[in-house]
Amino acid sequence: MTKEKDSGLIHSDKQQIFVRYLAATLIDLMVLNLFDEYWDNVIVESFTISLLVAILLQVLLKVTIKFEHRIAKWFDSKTFKFKKVIKFISLWGALFGAKILILELLSFAFGDKMVFKGAWHGVIAFLVVVTVMILTEELFVKFNKSLGDKQK
């Protein structure tokens, strides 16, 4: 599907997805570098490393979100006692476990060139950075949508 604007440019769905992921990666890059500059618990050796981390984080976060949605859909298709409680606990566990896995993958991929320090061996610092990244991406999406044409 394509969308034509008054400027005569046509934006395909693939182009829109590309721009969305590019923006998200650049947001992650910005957030990561700001934490590196202003918080001693985040250390990134170079801009190139932070760019690679931002790209890898974007891929891994999207994969974990899809995984979490699959878990939610599985629970939604089932009927049993305490479904909501078990679904919540399972999703929370998957969410937290995925973040720990991502932290370990980053550690494996970048070693001491990308370090999260502090409480729980850097887990808290990592969770803070990822949370700020996700919230910043959401704010960007909301702001971008607010700039769009209003439907009459």
Beta strands, then each sheet from edge to edge (+ up, - down):
strand 1: 2-4
strand 2: 10-12
strand 3: 42-44
strand 4: 114-116
sheet 1: 1+ 2-
sheet 2: 3+ 4-
end
